[in-house]
Amino acid sequence: MQIDPEAGAESPPSRESPEAERGRLVGLGRWRRRGRVWVRARTAAARPAWCTGRPGAGDCPQCVTCAGGTMDLAYVCEWERWPKITHCPSVPLACAWSCRNLIAFTTDLRNDDQDLTRIIHILDTEHPWDVHSINSEHSEAITCLEWDQSGSRLLSADADGQIKCWSMADHLANSWESPVGSLVEGDPIVALSWLHNGVKLALHVEKSGASSFGEKFSRVKFSPSLTLFGGKPMEGWIAVTVSGLVTVSLLKPSGQVLTSTESLCRLRGRVALADIAFTGGGNIVVAAADGSSASPVQFYKVCVSVVSEKCHIDTEILPSLFMRCTTGLNRKDKLPAITHLRFLARDMSEQVLLCASCQTSSIVECWSLRKEGLPVNNIFQQMSPGVGDKQPMILKWRILSATNDLDRVSAVALPKLPISLTNTDLKVASDTQFYPGLGLALAFHDGSVHIVHRLSLQTMAVFYSSAAPRSVDEPAIKRPRGTGPAVHFKAMQLSWTSLALVGIDNHGKLSMLRISPSMGPTLEVGLALRHLLFLLEYCMVTGYDWWDILLHVQPGMVQSLVERLHEEYTRQNAALQQVLSTRILAMKASLCKLSPCTVTRVCDYHAKLFLIAVSSTLKSLLRPHFLNTPDKSPGDRLTEICAKITDVDIDKVMINLKTEEFVLDMNTLQALQQLLQWVGDFVLYLLASLPNQGSPLRPGHSFLRDGTSLGMLRELMVVIRIWGLLKPSCLPVYTATSDTQDSMSLLFRLLTKLWICCRDEGPPSEPDEALVDECCLLPSQLLIPNLDWLPVSDGLVSRLQPRQPLRLHFGRAPALPSSATTLQLDGLVSRVPGQPKIDHLRRLHLGAYPTEECKACSRCGCVTMLKSPNKTTAVKQWEQRWIKNCLCGGLWRRMPLSYP
């Protein structure tokens, strides 16, 4: 008899054997009666006995796995075996995932003498083999790792009470240093967190179809933990020790660290587990437990203040709770230990997740802190008539949900996505649709991972690490047990959009899992696109890296996602569009890398990012001749005049400008020559490709219909012409067939004609035949340059589309299968070993084997020199734009001198 898990029945359904019946009742959850109908409440539990665990096998219609797998393995990265040293998982194992998609985790490095070195590894999810290992110099085991909100600093704490703050050296993702820290000598740290900066953005899932980003994502009123003069948040961290102390360290603007320590309560006790959360009023809540399920879970409110240059800590006891599973007589001694204690989010101090375990099983409970009215006796209401109108309120913990007996839980990962729901969460939990951020991950000792709803604990997705299929007819009691403990995750972290999960197992191997955007059954394409679009918009607004979203984008989705993303962007107001203009270009470029049909658009988007940067930098160098100038800057007046005057003669356009505003130092003009040369080469290439405009596979195709970009190029040509009168050597160099030909005037005339055809003021029109004929003659008049359009990227995301997991090794670059971006298309420079390389930001040629240290973008592969060869102010201003991030927003990583 096939039973629909969501349908009802007159009586609880049964299987053919008592063993199957027990497996259904224990493995799939309790059956509950609703009127005359029995329905099953699914919980995070083990598979039933008859289930093979193979997605889509169809032998168990009630199993989440058999109904359609929503988690799959993207790649696995493991350590090479060395003869004298061994990377072994640290105990405990700490792991953290930043909003920039950097993952930090710990191992112990053991040598032949059995000496342990505490190592912190930091890797980028796009290049997991390129791991940066730091000798942390922690004397004891590292217990906590915590990223800050920007994803550029990392806290580490150990079992000796030492806390270190790690930051990027020279803004490189593979170069770290620890300039500051704090110490509670001899007292192990059990919980660690950065102080809240007061920034909280809520996602309104029910308004995902709204046109305005302000309706989809709203700023929540949330006070920082501590503020400086003027309301600026003060940076620092808070930690809880095993002896019941809370320590707060504040980073002063001068770089000094101000530290204070206080007891959580007057009667100190052992704290085995703790977690930290923040309230909207700026207070801090600490949850603590001694590890025994017979003891209560205590909660404390912590207030931090600075008085006379000293940090002051006040604590207050809040209501405590006992786990429900340990209060019954039949379970009082069954689950002796509390193994996991976590707030559901750092800024959600009202909800907590608890897990009690024994050697073989666990039970998970979710609790919520609520305000409840305190009943008042009628006698007191008569004595004080006003009391009845205003009922006194108390805080009380109430259990929201609990699971049945599960296999022993080995790790817990909580969502970071701040979902905001108008309906009650429990009602949404009963619906068939789920959204990223509503689920948390539980890892079990049998090797499985369950995604469950964060409040109802209902199972949403299941992943089994064991790939070996087993027979359906084989009884469970006859299945051989493994010779050793099963491979299971000891530490897990969800990404910031909850679309990916990283786990470190008990062998030290790192696994990256995809999680379906629905957190449930497989979605149809249209609904999946809507989910991905909503999360891309969230990353666009917050500035978070969107690598984990790209894991779910198939080549057939790219075109629709790019178009719909552009539509949503154009609906925003002009001010917001200007703020997000470069971020959406970088997002489109990363999407187009995933499909061979759109790879040339990647070239166009990168060129447009570079063009916008060059234009804004060159315009910022212009200075008004008189201080009492009107409101408009010289750059704004240049844009206005060039848009108004449509003359094809560049000298006539110059007459309408105040040339004294364009006067610069001669050394500055000469230092900018490489950027000016790129502008000139780019204009020449575009005009020469106009006769081939019907070929969308040629880079630069989208520029031929982009009036805004053509107008920007036209303005820059005018600026270059004026600067050429001051310093002729700064002009772009062209190889012409005639010595008397004015190349700048020729290109400006053709560019203006093309711009008139597609500018925003009038209806677009096709270029006339005369213009096309003139562009056809350009190769016979000028040497058309080869442009290095697309930086080389050796990332993974474009190679993970077939959904076949890759096996990688730390420290060894893999021979990856080809991707869409490696196709050789018309207009692209072929790349072979030994080919001359170029600095993509300075436009300098580095030679086939560069001798200068370089850094490369972790996303687009853009390469630039680490140290500046030029000391002029204008060049420093240009380079300062890219000191922290690349054009596309990716992080920099140091490249070896012999990079390919």
Secondary structure as UniProt FT lines:
FT   TURN            5..6
FT   HELIX           18..27
FT   STRAND          31..34
FT   TURN            35..36
FT   STRAND          37..40
FT   TURN            49..50
FT   TURN            55..56
FT   TURN            61..62
FT   TURN            64..67
FT   STRAND          71..78
FT   STRAND          86..89
FT   STRAND          95..97
FT   TURN            99..100
FT   STRAND          102..110
FT   TURN            112..113
FT   STRAND          116..124
FT   TURN            125..126
FT   STRAND          127..135
FT   STRAND          142..147
FT   TURN            149..150
FT   STRAND          153..158
FT   TURN            159..160
FT   STRAND          162..168
FT   HELIX           169..171
FT   TURN            173..174
FT   STRAND          176..183
FT   TURN            185..186
FT   STRAND          189..194
FT   STRAND          201..204
FT   HELIX           205..207
FT   TURN            208..209
FT   HELIX           213..216
FT   STRAND          217..219
FT   TURN            229..230
FT   STRAND          235..241
FT   TURN            242..243
FT   STRAND          245..251
FT   TURN            253..254
FT   STRAND          257..263
FT   STRAND          273..278
FT   TURN            280..281
FT   STRAND          284..289
FT   TURN            293..294
FT   STRAND          297..307
FT   TURN            308..309
FT   STRAND          310..321
FT   HELIX           324..326
FT   HELIX           329..331
FT   TURN            332..334
FT   STRAND          337..345
FT   TURN            346..347
FT   STRAND          348..357
FT   STRAND          361..373
FT   HELIX           378..383
FT   HELIX           385..389
FT   STRAND          393..402
FT   STRAND          406..407
FT   STRAND          409..413
FT   STRAND          419..420
FT   HELIX           425..429
FT   TURN            436..437
FT   STRAND          439..444
FT   TURN            445..446
FT   STRAND          448..453
FT   TURN            454..456
FT   STRAND          459..464
FT   HELIX           476..478
FT   STRAND          489..494
FT   TURN            496..497
FT   STRAND          500..505
FT   TURN            506..507
FT   STRAND          510..515
FT   TURN            517..518
FT   HELIX           525..542
FT   HELIX           547..550
FT   TURN            551..552
FT   HELIX           555..557
FT   HELIX           558..570
FT   HELIX           574..592
FT   TURN            593..594
FT   HELIX           596..598
FT   HELIX           599..620
FT   HELIX           634..644
FT   HELIX           650..655
FT   HELIX           659..662
FT   HELIX           666..671
FT   HELIX           673..688
FT   HELIX           690..692
FT   TURN            693..694
FT   TURN            696..697
FT   TURN            699..700
FT   HELIX           701..705
FT   HELIX           707..726
FT   HELIX           728..730
FT   TURN            739..740
FT   HELIX           743..758
FT   TURN            760..761
FT   HELIX           769..776
FT   HELIX           778..781
FT   HELIX           797..799
FT   TURN            801..802
FT   STRAND          806..809
FT   TURN            810..811
FT   HELIX           820..822
FT   TURN            826..827
FT   TURN            833..834
FT   STRAND          837..839
FT   TURN            840..843
FT   STRAND          844..847
FT   STRAND          854..857
FT   TURN            858..860
FT   STRAND          863..865
FT   HELIX           873..880
FT   TURN            881..882
FT   TURN            887..888
FT   STRAND          891..895
FT   TURN            897..898
//
